[in-house]
């Protein structure tokens, strides 16, 4: 009990607590970390004051200003937060109240969000975690055509408002989703533009298209807000407001957590304590994975949301001095108590290569039914959480427990803000840039190169069967890449798939093994 009390941090007015008793921060560890802690506090202060916190891209990092615009370093930046916020609130109210109607004069009932990564994960988390008091939410968040059409075919097209989210307006997955949606609307005799909203950078390709085609509304994205930290920007707030979420409560929860986690006293700062726990668990090298187990169905997407926030921010080859460090923190998870019947067996008895972050929700809206004398389903859920936590500890497994009173807009905003600042602090502790994503860009460049090869391979095909090696030699391309391009062309119906061609491809593949 003494360790528990010493390792527990509560924010009573928020109803939120952080329990590190199963991953304790010792006095000797804190003393050893003091220089890094002070550097992290100083760097966070500089970031919030408007310094260039993303040196690779020469950008400020301003997501903390979004929930308290008074902290923005200039009046111009403050206005770029306040004005879109007022505009999106008014627009959402007009849509929900029937003052903005479909071309047929009907009210909108559904919102289709088209985005990728941070432009979808945050809105999806909110849509799944919080009940709708406005439009029903649907998402296109991948370039999988079958996945897109599964969503499109279920939409009430004439009463669907489409929100397309892309900072540059050129993100391929988002563009592809938009083009497929436009085609689907057109084929069903429904005009797309009068039912479309753009959330994008001012002057971007998407902004220009929306203006030229007369879309219903455009909301500006700023380059100092990254996708994975954009839930409290127009990216997350436009869909949330249309859903009927209390976005003022969401912002207030984030702002109050920000205020608490600005404290330069470790014992009072949940984000710094959490960052230090990550460091202690993985020896500052990400040596252990983080398993996220929210014991609430409505938070099932939280681990997916944290995957991007944490892994895209911390998974870096180089540190800020250009030294190769290959940093990162792997995140996976689902929900409790589902995982009692999935991978908790390995967590308890298998490889000790992880630590757990439990998310406890103390109250349920519906828990009156006794499933057996004296006990409800909620009692069982709490029992499974406490039992799993204890069983893991008895087996030498470390864990963190974050407790909130209930899932609502306020507490969800607080959780998002807590992990955003934890990522920022941890990045400072390990001396890396948390705000760029060079690996993602590398993947995009490689994808573009493959698409060029795909077009070239298609153009190089003739009536005569040819092996992948022969086509590759003709194009001056790699054999394996050419093989995959030819298989895709055949399977997608863009080229004839004959037995002779199949045999030729397989012969090439076998020879390469």
C-alpha positions as CSV (number, residue, x, y, z in Angstrom):
1,X,0.0,0.0,0.0
2,X,2.9,2.3,0.7
3,X,4.3,1.9,-2.8
4,X,0.8,2.3,-4.3
5,X,0.3,5.6,-2.5
6,X,3.7,6.9,-3.4
7,X,3.3,6.1,-7.1
8,X,-0.3,7.4,-7.5
9,X,-0.9,10.8,-9.0
10,X,-4.5,12.2,-8.9
11,X,-6.1,15.2,-10.5
12,X,-9.2,15.2,-8.3
13,X,-11.0,18.0,-10.1
14,X,-10.7,16.1,-13.4
15,X,-11.4,12.7,-11.8
16,X,-8.3,11.3,-13.5
17,X,-5.5,9.3,-11.8
18,X,-2.2,7.7,-12.9
19,X,-1.0,4.6,-11.0
20,X,2.7,3.6,-11.5
21,X,2.9,1.3,-8.5
22,X,3.5,-1.7,-10.9
23,X,6.2,0.3,-12.8
24,X,7.5,2.5,-10.0
25,X,9.8,5.4,-10.6
26,X,12.5,5.1,-7.9
27,X,14.3,8.0,-6.3
28,X,17.7,6.9,-7.8
29,X,16.2,6.7,-11.3
30,X,14.6,10.1,-11.0
31,X,17.9,11.6,-9.7
32,X,19.8,10.0,-12.6
33,X,17.3,11.3,-15.1
34,X,17.3,14.9,-13.7
35,X,19.4,16.5,-16.5
36,X,17.2,14.9,-19.2
37,X,14.0,15.9,-17.4
38,X,15.1,19.5,-17.2
39,X,16.0,19.5,-20.9
40,X,12.5,18.1,-21.7
41,X,10.7,20.7,-19.7
42,X,12.8,23.5,-21.3
43,X,12.2,22.1,-24.8
44,X,8.5,21.8,-24.2
45,X,8.4,25.4,-23.0
46,X,10.2,26.6,-26.1
47,X,7.8,24.6,-28.3
48,X,4.8,26.2,-26.8
49,X,6.3,29.6,-27.1
50,X,6.5,29.2,-30.9
51,X,10.1,28.1,-31.5
52,X,10.9,25.8,-34.4
53,X,10.2,22.4,-32.8
54,X,10.3,20.5,-36.1
55,X,13.8,21.5,-37.4
56,X,13.7,19.1,-40.4
57,X,10.7,20.9,-41.8
58,X,11.4,24.3,-40.3
59,X,8.0,24.3,-38.6
60,X,6.4,25.3,-35.3
61,X,4.3,22.7,-33.5
62,X,1.1,24.3,-32.3
63,X,-1.4,21.7,-31.3
64,X,-1.4,22.8,-27.6
65,X,-2.6,26.3,-28.7
66,X,-5.7,24.7,-30.3
67,X,-7.4,24.3,-26.9
68,X,-6.2,27.5,-25.4
69,X,-5.6,30.0,-28.2
70,X,-4.5,32.7,-25.7
71,X,-1.2,30.8,-25.6
72,X,-0.6,31.2,-29.3
73,X,2.6,33.3,-29.8
74,X,1.0,35.9,-32.1
75,X,-2.4,37.5,-32.6
76,X,-2.5,36.2,-36.1
77,X,-2.0,32.6,-35.0
78,X,-4.7,33.1,-32.3
79,X,-7.1,34.3,-35.0
80,X,-6.3,31.3,-37.2
81,X,-7.5,29.1,-34.3
82,X,-10.5,31.1,-33.1
83,X,-12.1,32.0,-36.4
84,X,-12.3,28.5,-37.9
85,X,-13.5,27.2,-34.5
86,X,-16.4,29.7,-34.5
87,X,-17.1,28.9,-38.2
88,X,-17.2,25.1,-37.8
89,X,-19.5,25.4,-34.7
90,X,-21.9,27.6,-36.6
91,X,-21.8,25.4,-39.7
92,X,-22.4,22.2,-37.7
93,X,-25.4,23.8,-35.9
94,X,-26.8,24.9,-39.3
95,X,-26.5,21.4,-40.7
96,X,-28.1,19.7,-37.6
97,X,-30.9,22.3,-37.4
98,X,-31.7,22.0,-41.1
99,X,-30.6,25.4,-42.2
100,X,-28.0,23.8,-44.5
101,X,-29.9,21.3,-46.7
102,X,-29.3,18.9,-49.5
103,X,-30.0,20.0,-53.1
104,X,-33.4,18.3,-52.7
105,X,-34.2,20.4,-49.7
106,X,-33.8,17.5,-47.2
107,X,-31.8,17.5,-44.0
108,X,-28.5,15.7,-43.8
109,X,-28.5,12.4,-41.8
110,X,-25.1,11.0,-42.5
111,X,-21.5,12.3,-42.6
112,X,-18.9,10.5,-44.7
113,X,-15.4,11.4,-43.7
114,X,-12.6,10.7,-46.3
115,X,-9.1,10.9,-44.8
116,X,-6.1,8.8,-44.0
117,X,-3.9,8.4,-40.9
118,X,-4.3,11.3,-38.5
119,X,-7.1,12.7,-40.7
120,X,-9.2,9.6,-39.9
121,X,-7.9,7.9,-36.8
122,X,-8.8,10.8,-34.4
123,X,-12.3,11.3,-35.9
124,X,-12.9,7.5,-35.9
125,X,-11.9,7.3,-32.3
126,X,-14.3,10.0,-31.3
127,X,-17.1,8.6,-33.4
128,X,-16.8,5.2,-31.9
129,X,-16.2,6.4,-28.3
130,X,-19.0,9.0,-28.0
131,X,-22.7,8.7,-28.9
132,X,-24.1,10.6,-31.8
133,X,-26.4,13.5,-31.2
134,X,-26.2,14.6,-34.8
135,X,-25.2,13.0,-38.1
136,X,-24.3,9.3,-38.3
137,X,-20.6,8.9,-39.0
138,X,-19.0,6.8,-41.8
139,X,-15.4,6.7,-43.0
140,X,-13.3,6.0,-46.1
141,X,-9.8,5.6,-44.6
142,X,-7.9,3.4,-47.1
143,X,-7.4,3.0,-50.8
144,X,-8.9,-0.5,-50.8
145,X,-11.6,-0.3,-53.4
146,X,-13.7,-3.2,-51.9
147,X,-13.6,-1.5,-48.5
148,X,-14.6,1.8,-50.0
149,X,-17.6,0.4,-51.9
150,X,-18.7,-1.5,-48.9
151,X,-19.2,1.8,-47.2
152,X,-20.5,3.7,-50.2
153,X,-23.2,1.2,-51.0
154,X,-24.6,1.6,-47.5
155,X,-24.9,5.4,-47.6
156,X,-28.2,7.3,-48.0
157,X,-26.4,9.2,-50.8
158,X,-28.9,12.1,-51.2
159,X,-28.7,12.9,-47.5
160,X,-24.9,12.3,-46.9
161,X,-22.6,15.2,-46.3
162,X,-19.0,14.4,-47.4
163,X,-16.0,15.8,-45.5
164,X,-12.7,15.4,-47.3
165,X,-9.6,16.0,-45.1
166,X,-6.2,16.4,-46.6
167,X,-3.6,19.1,-45.7
168,X,-1.9,19.1,-49.1
169,X,-4.9,18.0,-51.0
170,X,-2.6,15.5,-52.8
171,X,-2.5,12.6,-50.4
172,X,-3.1,9.6,-52.7
173,X,-5.3,7.5,-50.4
174,X,-7.6,10.5,-49.6
175,X,-7.7,11.6,-53.3
176,X,-8.5,8.0,-54.3
177,X,-11.4,7.9,-51.8
178,X,-12.7,11.2,-53.0
179,X,-12.5,10.2,-56.7
180,X,-14.3,6.9,-56.0
181,X,-17.0,8.7,-54.0
182,X,-17.5,11.3,-56.7
183,X,-17.8,8.5,-59.3
184,X,-20.3,6.6,-57.1
185,X,-22.4,9.7,-56.5
186,X,-22.4,10.6,-60.2
187,X,-23.4,7.0,-61.2
188,X,-26.4,7.2,-58.8
189,X,-27.5,10.6,-60.1
190,X,-26.4,12.6,-57.0
191,X,-24.4,15.8,-57.3
192,X,-21.2,15.6,-55.2
193,X,-20.1,19.2,-54.9
194,X,-23.3,20.6,-53.2
195,X,-22.8,17.9,-50.5
196,X,-19.1,18.2,-50.0
197,X,-16.9,20.0,-47.4
198,X,-13.1,20.4,-47.6
199,X,-10.7,20.5,-44.6
200,X,-7.4,21.4,-46.2
201,X,-4.5,23.8,-46.4
202,X,-5.3,27.2,-47.9
203,X,-4.5,27.2,-51.6
204,X,-3.9,23.4,-51.7
205,X,-5.0,21.3,-54.7
206,X,-8.1,20.2,-52.7
207,X,-8.8,23.8,-51.7
208,X,-8.7,24.9,-55.4
209,X,-11.0,22.1,-56.5
210,X,-13.5,22.8,-53.7
211,X,-13.6,26.5,-54.6
212,X,-13.9,25.9,-58.4
213,X,-16.6,23.3,-58.0
214,X,-18.6,25.3,-55.4
215,X,-18.4,22.9,-52.4
216,X,-20.6,23.7,-49.5
217,X,-17.8,24.8,-47.1
218,X,-14.0,25.0,-46.8
219,X,-12.1,24.9,-43.5
220,X,-8.4,25.8,-43.3
221,X,-5.7,23.5,-41.9
222,X,-2.4,25.0,-40.7
223,X,1.1,23.5,-41.4
224,X,2.0,23.8,-37.7
225,X,-0.5,21.0,-36.7
226,X,0.6,17.5,-37.5
227,X,-2.0,14.9,-38.5
228,X,-1.4,12.7,-35.5
229,X,-1.9,15.6,-33.2
230,X,-4.9,17.1,-35.0
231,X,-7.9,15.9,-33.2
232,X,-8.4,19.2,-31.4
233,X,-8.0,21.1,-34.7
234,X,-10.5,21.5,-37.6
235,X,-9.5,18.0,-38.7
236,X,-11.1,16.4,-35.6
237,X,-13.6,19.1,-34.6
238,X,-15.5,19.4,-37.9
239,X,-16.5,15.7,-37.9
240,X,-17.1,15.8,-34.1
241,X,-19.3,18.9,-34.3
242,X,-21.3,17.3,-37.1
243,X,-21.7,14.2,-35.0
244,X,-23.1,16.3,-32.2
245,X,-20.2,15.9,-29.8
246,X,-19.7,18.6,-27.1
247,X,-16.5,19.9,-28.6
248,X,-16.2,22.6,-26.0
249,X,-16.0,19.9,-23.4
250,X,-13.5,18.0,-25.5
251,X,-11.3,21.1,-25.7
252,X,-11.8,21.9,-22.1
253,X,-10.6,18.4,-21.1
254,X,-7.5,18.8,-23.2
255,X,-6.8,22.3,-22.0
256,X,-7.1,21.3,-18.3
257,X,-4.8,18.3,-18.8
258,X,-2.3,20.6,-20.6
259,X,-2.4,23.0,-17.6
260,X,-1.6,20.2,-15.2
261,X,1.2,18.7,-17.4
262,X,3.0,22.1,-17.8
263,X,4.1,21.8,-14.1
264,X,7.9,21.5,-13.8
265,X,7.6,19.2,-10.8
266,X,7.7,15.6,-11.8
267,X,5.5,14.5,-8.9
268,X,2.7,16.7,-10.2
269,X,3.1,16.1,-13.9
270,X,1.3,13.0,-15.2
271,X,2.7,13.3,-18.7
272,X,6.3,13.5,-17.5
273,X,5.8,10.6,-15.1
274,X,4.3,8.6,-17.9
275,X,7.2,9.4,-20.2
276,X,9.7,8.4,-17.5
277,X,7.8,5.1,-17.0
278,X,8.2,4.4,-20.8
279,X,11.9,5.2,-20.5
280,X,12.4,3.0,-17.4
281,X,10.5,0.1,-18.9
282,X,12.4,0.1,-22.2
283,X,15.7,1.5,-20.9
284,X,15.3,4.5,-23.1
285,X,15.6,2.4,-26.2
286,X,12.1,1.0,-26.7
287,X,13.2,-2.4,-25.5
288,X,9.7,-3.3,-24.4
289,X,6.4,-3.0,-26.3
290,X,3.4,-1.2,-24.8
291,X,0.2,-3.2,-24.7
292,X,-2.8,-0.9,-24.4
293,X,-5.8,-2.5,-22.6
294,X,-8.8,-0.1,-22.2
295,X,-11.5,-1.9,-20.1
296,X,-14.3,-0.3,-22.1
297,X,-15.8,-1.2,-25.5
298,X,-16.1,2.5,-26.4
299,X,-12.3,2.8,-26.2
300,X,-11.5,-0.1,-28.5
301,X,-10.0,2.2,-31.1
302,X,-7.8,4.0,-28.5
303,X,-4.9,1.5,-29.0
304,X,-5.1,2.0,-32.8
305,X,-5.1,5.8,-32.3
306,X,-2.1,5.6,-30.0
307,X,-0.2,3.4,-32.5
308,X,0.1,6.2,-34.9
309,X,0.6,9.0,-32.3
310,X,3.4,7.1,-30.6
311,X,5.0,5.0,-33.3
312,X,5.0,7.7,-36.0
313,X,6.4,10.2,-33.5
314,X,9.0,8.0,-31.9
315,X,10.1,5.5,-34.5
316,X,13.1,7.4,-35.9
317,X,16.5,6.3,-37.3
318,X,18.4,9.5,-36.4
319,X,18.5,11.6,-33.3
320,X,18.5,15.4,-33.4
321,X,22.3,15.4,-33.8
322,X,22.1,13.1,-36.9
323,X,23.4,10.1,-35.0
324,X,21.8,6.7,-35.9
325,X,19.8,5.5,-32.9
326,X,16.9,3.5,-34.3
327,X,14.4,4.6,-31.6
328,X,10.8,3.6,-31.2
329,X,8.1,2.2,-29.0
330,X,5.9,-0.5,-30.4
331,X,2.2,-0.3,-29.4
332,X,-0.5,-2.8,-29.8
333,X,-3.7,-3.8,-27.9
334,X,-7.4,-4.3,-28.1
335,X,-9.7,-4.1,-25.1
336,X,-10.4,-5.8,-21.7
337,X,-11.7,-8.2,-20.9
338,X,-11.7,-9.6,-24.5
339,X,-8.0,-10.1,-24.3
340,X,-8.3,-12.3,-21.2
341,X,-9.3,-14.8,-24.0
342,X,-6.7,-13.7,-26.5
343,X,-3.1,-12.8,-25.7
344,X,-3.1,-12.4,-21.9
345,X,-1.9,-16.0,-21.7
346,X,1.3,-15.0,-23.4
347,X,1.6,-11.8,-21.4
348,X,1.4,-13.8,-18.2
349,X,3.5,-16.8,-19.0
350,X,5.4,-16.0,-22.2
351,X,8.1,-13.5,-23.3
352,X,8.5,-10.6,-20.8
353,X,9.0,-8.1,-23.6
354,X,6.3,-5.6,-22.9
355,X,4.5,-3.4,-20.3
356,X,0.8,-2.9,-20.1
357,X,-1.2,0.4,-20.0
358,X,-4.6,-0.3,-18.4
359,X,-7.3,2.2,-19.0
360,X,-9.9,1.9,-16.2
361,X,-13.3,3.5,-16.6
362,X,-14.9,3.6,-13.2
363,X,-18.5,4.1,-14.0
364,X,-20.9,2.6,-16.5
365,X,-24.1,4.1,-17.8
366,X,-26.0,0.8,-17.8
367,X,-25.0,-1.6,-15.0
368,X,-28.2,-2.4,-13.0
369,X,-28.7,-6.1,-14.0
370,X,-27.3,-8.7,-11.6
371,X,-25.8,-11.5,-13.7
372,X,-25.6,-13.5,-10.5
373,X,-26.6,-12.7,-6.9
374,X,-24.8,-9.5,-5.8
375,X,-22.7,-9.0,-9.0
376,X,-23.3,-7.1,-12.2
377,X,-21.4,-7.3,-15.5
378,X,-19.6,-4.1,-14.4
379,X,-18.4,-5.9,-11.3
380,X,-17.0,-8.6,-13.4
381,X,-15.2,-6.1,-15.7
382,X,-13.5,-4.5,-12.7
383,X,-12.6,-7.9,-11.4
384,X,-11.0,-8.9,-14.6
385,X,-9.0,-5.7,-14.7
386,X,-7.8,-6.0,-11.2
387,X,-7.2,-9.8,-11.5
388,X,-5.2,-9.4,-14.7
389,X,-3.1,-6.6,-13.3
390,X,-2.3,-8.6,-10.2
391,X,-1.6,-11.8,-12.1
392,X,0.8,-10.0,-14.4
393,X,2.6,-8.3,-11.4
394,X,3.0,-11.7,-9.7
395,X,4.7,-12.9,-12.9
396,X,7.1,-9.9,-12.9
397,X,5.2,-8.0,-15.6
398,X,5.1,-4.2,-15.4
399,X,2.0,-2.2,-15.9
400,X,0.6,1.3,-15.7
401,X,-3.1,2.1,-14.8
402,X,-4.8,5.3,-16.0
403,X,-8.3,5.8,-14.4
404,X,-11.1,8.0,-15.6
405,X,-14.6,8.3,-14.2
406,X,-16.5,7.7,-17.5
407,X,-16.0,8.1,-21.3
408,X,-17.3,11.4,-22.4
409,X,-16.0,14.3,-24.5
410,X,-14.2,15.9,-21.5
411,X,-12.3,12.8,-20.5
412,X,-11.5,11.8,-24.0
413,X,-10.0,15.2,-24.6
414,X,-7.9,14.8,-21.5
415,X,-6.6,11.4,-22.5
416,X,-5.6,12.7,-25.9
417,X,-3.8,15.7,-24.4
418,X,-2.1,13.4,-21.8
419,X,-0.6,11.1,-24.4
420,X,0.3,14.0,-26.8
421,X,2.4,15.6,-24.2
422,X,3.9,12.3,-23.0
423,X,5.1,11.7,-26.5
424,X,6.7,15.2,-26.6
425,X,8.4,14.7,-23.3
426,X,9.7,11.2,-24.2
427,X,11.0,12.4,-27.5
428,X,13.0,15.0,-25.6
429,X,14.3,12.5,-23.2
430,X,15.7,10.3,-26.0
431,X,16.7,13.4,-28.1
432,X,14.7,12.8,-31.3
433,X,12.3,14.8,-33.5
434,X,8.8,13.6,-32.7
435,X,7.2,15.8,-35.4
436,X,8.4,14.6,-38.7
437,X,7.9,11.2,-40.5
438,X,10.7,10.6,-43.0
439,X,9.9,6.8,-43.1
440,X,6.4,7.5,-44.2
441,X,7.7,9.7,-47.0
442,X,10.1,7.0,-48.1
443,X,7.2,4.6,-48.4
444,X,5.3,7.1,-50.5
445,X,8.2,7.6,-52.9
446,X,8.7,3.8,-53.3
447,X,4.9,3.5,-54.0
448,X,5.2,6.1,-56.7
449,X,8.1,4.4,-58.3
450,X,6.1,1.1,-58.4
451,X,3.2,2.9,-60.0
452,X,5.5,4.2,-62.7
453,X,6.9,0.7,-63.2
454,X,3.3,-0.6,-63.4
455,X,2.5,1.8,-66.3
456,X,5.7,1.0,-68.1
457,X,5.2,-2.8,-67.7
458,X,1.7,-2.5,-69.1
459,X,2.9,-0.5,-72.1
460,X,5.7,-3.1,-72.7
461,X,3.4,-6.1,-72.9
462,X,2.9,-7.6,-76.4
463,X,0.9,-10.6,-77.7
464,X,4.0,-12.8,-77.3
465,X,4.4,-14.4,-73.9
466,X,7.4,-13.0,-72.0
467,X,9.0,-13.8,-68.6
468,X,9.3,-11.1,-65.9
469,X,13.0,-11.2,-66.5
470,X,12.5,-10.4,-70.2
471,X,10.2,-7.5,-69.4
472,X,12.5,-6.2,-66.7
473,X,15.4,-6.3,-69.0
474,X,13.4,-4.4,-71.6
475,X,12.5,-1.7,-69.0
476,X,15.8,-1.7,-67.1
477,X,13.9,-2.5,-63.9
478,X,14.4,-5.0,-61.1
479,X,13.0,-8.5,-61.8
480,X,11.1,-9.0,-58.6
481,X,9.4,-5.6,-58.9
482,X,8.5,-6.3,-62.5
483,X,7.1,-9.8,-61.5
484,X,4.8,-8.2,-58.9
485,X,3.7,-5.5,-61.4
486,X,2.8,-8.1,-64.1
487,X,0.9,-10.3,-61.6
488,X,-1.1,-7.3,-60.5
489,X,-1.9,-6.3,-64.1
490,X,-3.1,-9.9,-64.7
491,X,-5.1,-10.3,-61.5
492,X,-6.7,-6.9,-61.9
493,X,-7.8,-7.6,-65.5
494,X,-5.6,-5.0,-67.1
495,X,-3.6,-7.7,-68.9
496,X,-4.5,-11.1,-70.3
497,X,-3.7,-13.9,-67.8
498,X,-2.9,-17.0,-70.0
499,X,-1.5,-20.3,-68.9
500,X,1.7,-19.6,-70.9
501,X,2.1,-16.2,-69.2
502,X,1.4,-17.7,-65.8
503,X,4.0,-20.4,-66.4
504,X,6.5,-17.8,-67.5
505,X,6.0,-15.7,-64.4
506,X,6.3,-18.7,-62.1
507,X,9.4,-19.9,-63.8
508,X,10.9,-16.4,-63.3
509,X,9.9,-16.5,-59.6
510,X,11.2,-20.0,-59.0
511,X,14.5,-19.1,-60.6
512,X,14.9,-16.1,-58.3
513,X,14.5,-18.2,-55.1
